Amino acid sequence: MTTTQDPYAGSRETTEGRVYTVTGGDWDATLGADPHENERLVVNMGPQHPSTHGVLRLVLDLEGETVTKARVVIGYLHTGIEKNTEYRNWVQGTTFVTRMDYLAPLFNEAGYCMAVEKLLGIEIPQRAATIRVLVMELNRIASHLVALATFGMEMGALTGMTNGFREREMVLDLLEEITGLRMNHAYIRPGGLAQDLPEGSVEHIREFLKEMPKRVADFHRLLTGQPIWQRRLKDVGYLDVTGCLALGITGPILRAAGLPWDLRKVEPYLGYETYDFEVPTADTSDAWGRYLVRMSEVNESLKIIEQALDRLEPGPVMVEDRKIAWPAQLSLGPDGMGNSHEHVAHIMGQSMEALIHHFKLVTEGFRVPAGQVYVPIESPRGELGYHVVSDGSTRPWRVHVRDPSFVNLQATAAMSEGGMIADVIAAIASIDPVMGGVDR
Amino acid sequence: MSNDGGSNVVPGREEAGYDDATASGGGFRKGAFGVSGSGDTSGFGGLVRVEPGGAVALHSTERPYGGWFDEVTDALIEAVGQATYDAAVQRVLVDRGEITYFVAREHLLALVQALRDDEALRFELLSSLSAVDYLDSGGPAVDPGRPRLHVVYHLTSMTYRRRIRLEVAVTAEDPHVPSVTTTYPTADWHERETFDMFGIVFDGHPGLTRILMPDDWDGFPQRKDYPLGGIPVEYHDATIPPPDTRRAYR
């Protein structure tokens, strides 16, 4: 009886059955003498790791401390938001999309609502547009502060983190006062806003505008001039304009490569063309440039907020069309936020038509004419695009979100391969991905 | 969404009470709510409505398209040649200030290459790539001959500050589209996501695997015949059905 000879486990037949003899120890002879081969190490980083910006998983091929291959694994936070919106009415969609990029909820709401409004062919009132700009720029500051705070944390500059989150808390307090919630606001609705600015909020924003520049200066004093910070960031995570365009990268990463591409300037929406602000850029194409661009954008947002406050005129914050406008104004009652007492009295005691509109809009919602639109806006992380399709019914047929974090994260390999493993952390921190937006 | 059998519910025309003229290009929808067979006694279940075209109406726009749309179209014809353009672009739709080219998949790669590289076009950035499933969307009935899966490309020209949309339609039985990753490397993850969610196979993609769903997942979640899922919830002695089986206005 012949047996095929296995080089590592030869066998022979005995009276007890087949006996295998396992050999080995000849790996060097088998694989050749590659001096680096036995130094190759595959490291799995995440999805639970404090330096990966949420549930991001990295599979790194290392030779010594040099990264030869960086692969990104995502999907750990996939919640099917796009699919879910297809089963809710157009207004409810706002409450879903706001949970995608959870550091920039108001941008999600604004992008979605602008897409619905474009499908409907309606214009929102001036005051609503101005307040949208106002809250979005507040949100941009909060988002950049988290970006800087986590950047600090991941680089080991823990005071940067505590300062960043402390400053962000000021913005969240303002947003809580305006919208009722710290995040996931559902404040921007198709046709305008859920409610007007509450009394006193303008004064509080003005106090914030006085305080914040000092905090930005503190940040510069704390980090910008610090030699360790500079050496960890400079020439790390390099990606030039060509690389950015090929990989579809937008936002601060593209601007840090020198291209002043900001949708607020190049394709203005909500009247951004009437505001006076600069588009900060850097020419270093590295993590250092991205840090500086974000810091400058905080200052530019402060400028926009101030102008928005100055031009606030009294007026409606929702379209007049009673077949689209959400019927109730919200107000704070003894048991929390709810329909205002005046509205309930109106529909229950005075106007049958108002009651019908309320009932129809709340149960059925409005219909949106069939068609599709793509609306891009400049979120803190780049181009946030909403591709919304309607089949003419009360629910979206399809909502696809081009989330900047999802696209930007593709640059991980280009930024970190060939560098040191510690620089992978700096590169990813400079991308500033938000996994809620990446996985949706 | 298609619990009531979707496009199969096409009633007799006399029963519905309209003639061919009003129904041209449109589809039918039965009932005011999306549920049937649930013992709905509201009386709305028998309602039949005609949908004027639905989301996938086969409209097209005649030239001139207006604005820079003509400029881009002319430059595209010049770049790829009239014969290729006629073969590649099946129809063009201008709607709400956006232009959509419906492209045959055989010519997609030649078209995107020209769109990116031609001096007069320069669509350097692929902003977004995704798909839409037009199953039972109120348009003409979906059958194997009429493609229901539309891959949608949003291209941006940073040089001229223009945006256009390309659409490639394929059937669920033959969901193959050439990959544009060689022209736009950013399409890598977009195409993986579209494969993951719609089961569209991008030929020539360097590694077409699932990206958001687990590797061993069955089915393609964003297709319209894939249920939303969920379990009924009992609350205060009443059972609330999962969202996709709830009564809802259509």
Interface residues (C-beta under 8 A of the other chain):
Chain A: I74 G75 H78 G80 E82 K83 N84 E86 Y87 R88 N89 K118 L119 G121 L245 A246 L247 G248 I249 T250 L259 W261 V266 E267 T363 E364 G365 A370 G371 Q372 V373 Y374 P376 E383 G385 H387 V389 S390 D391 G392 S393 T394 R395 W397 R398 H400 R402 F406 V407 L409 Q410 D439 R440
Chain B: M1 E51 P52 G53 G54 A55 V56 A57 D95 R96 E98 T100 E124 L125 L126 S127 S128 S130 V132 D133 S137 G138 V152 H154 T156 M158 R161 R163 R165 Y184 P185 T186 D188 W189 H190 E193 R210 I211 L212 M213 P214 P221 Q222 L228 P243 D244 A248 Y249 R250
